[in-house]
Amino acid sequence: MITCHLRYVIDPFKLKEFEHYGKVWIPLVKKFGGIHHGYLLPSEGANNIALASFSFPSLAAYEEYRAKSFNDAECLAAFKYAEETRCIVSYERTFFRPVFE
């Protein structure tokens, strides 16, 4: 299993738009076989950092999801929404291998 962790720098004045963006992506990750662990929005402290994590059975499965997302109408609409609202300033993607009991 591989977990993708996203750290977003967001526009704090567009938190509502970013929250909508996150709610759109959760079922899209599931649609392509992933497990979404949710988004974490700013509360106390930095007001421009948000986090998200989701897992796929393997890096190959994640790469397949990424490739398919660029041809999926719902995913393309989500990408366009983020671009039009400019709620995301930047993001970085890191991959982890979870350890369980």
C-alpha positions as CSV (number, residue, x, y, z in Angstrom):
1,M,0.0,0.0,0.0
2,I,1.1,3.5,-0.8
3,T,-0.3,6.7,0.8
4,C,-0.1,10.0,-1.0
5,H,0.1,13.0,1.4
6,L,-0.7,16.4,0.0
7,R,0.4,19.7,1.7
8,Y,-1.5,22.6,0.2
9,V,-0.8,26.3,0.5
10,I,-4.2,27.8,0.1
11,D,-5.7,31.3,-0.2
12,P,-7.1,31.8,3.3
13,F,-9.8,34.0,1.9
14,K,-11.0,31.1,-0.3
15,L,-11.3,28.4,2.4
16,K,-14.9,27.7,1.4
17,E,-13.9,27.1,-2.2
18,F,-11.0,24.8,-1.1
19,E,-13.4,22.9,1.2
20,H,-15.7,22.4,-1.8
21,Y,-12.7,21.2,-3.9
22,G,-11.8,18.6,-1.2
23,K,-15.4,17.3,-1.0
24,V,-15.4,16.8,-4.8
25,W,-12.1,14.8,-4.8
26,I,-13.0,12.4,-2.0
27,P,-15.4,10.3,-4.1
28,L,-13.2,10.7,-7.2
29,V,-10.3,8.9,-5.5
30,K,-12.7,6.2,-4.4
31,K,-14.1,6.0,-7.9
32,F,-10.6,4.9,-9.1
33,G,-10.0,2.4,-6.3
34,G,-8.3,4.5,-3.7
35,I,-9.1,5.1,0.0
36,H,-9.4,8.7,0.9
37,H,-8.4,9.7,4.4
38,G,-10.0,13.1,4.2
39,Y,-8.8,16.7,4.2
40,L,-7.5,18.7,7.1
41,L,-8.4,22.4,7.0
42,P,-6.8,25.2,8.9
43,S,-8.2,25.8,12.4
44,E,-5.6,27.2,14.8
45,G,-2.2,28.4,13.7
46,A,-1.3,28.9,10.1
47,N,-4.4,29.9,8.1
48,N,-3.1,29.0,4.7
49,I,-2.0,25.3,5.1
50,A,-4.3,22.3,4.4
51,L,-3.5,18.6,4.2
52,A,-5.0,15.6,2.5
53,S,-4.1,11.9,2.4
54,F,-5.3,9.0,0.3
55,S,-4.0,5.4,-0.3
56,F,-3.8,3.0,-3.2
57,P,-2.8,-0.7,-3.1
58,S,0.4,0.1,-4.9
59,L,2.3,2.9,-6.6
60,A,1.3,1.4,-10.0
61,A,-2.4,1.7,-9.0
62,Y,-1.8,5.3,-8.0
63,E,-0.1,6.0,-11.3
64,E,-3.1,4.4,-13.1
65,Y,-5.5,6.6,-11.2
66,R,-3.4,9.7,-12.1
67,A,-3.4,8.8,-15.8
68,K,-7.2,8.1,-15.8
69,S,-7.9,11.3,-13.9
70,F,-6.6,13.4,-16.8
71,N,-9.2,11.9,-19.1
72,D,-12.2,11.8,-16.7
73,A,-14.8,14.5,-17.1
74,E,-15.5,14.8,-13.3
75,C,-11.7,15.0,-12.5
76,L,-11.2,17.6,-15.3
77,A,-14.1,19.7,-13.8
78,A,-12.4,19.5,-10.4
79,F,-9.1,20.6,-11.8
80,K,-10.9,23.5,-13.6
81,Y,-12.7,24.6,-10.5
82,A,-9.4,24.9,-8.6
83,E,-7.9,26.8,-11.4
84,E,-10.9,29.2,-11.8
85,T,-11.3,29.9,-8.0
86,R,-7.5,30.0,-7.4
87,C,-8.1,28.6,-4.0
88,I,-4.8,26.6,-4.2
89,V,-1.6,28.6,-4.3
90,S,0.7,25.6,-4.5
91,Y,1.0,22.0,-3.3
92,E,3.5,19.3,-2.7
93,R,3.0,15.6,-3.0
94,T,4.8,13.0,-0.8
95,F,4.4,9.3,-0.7
96,F,4.5,7.1,2.4
97,R,4.4,3.4,3.1
98,P,2.0,3.0,6.1
99,V,2.9,0.6,9.0
100,F,0.1,-1.1,10.9
101,E,0.1,-3.4,13.9
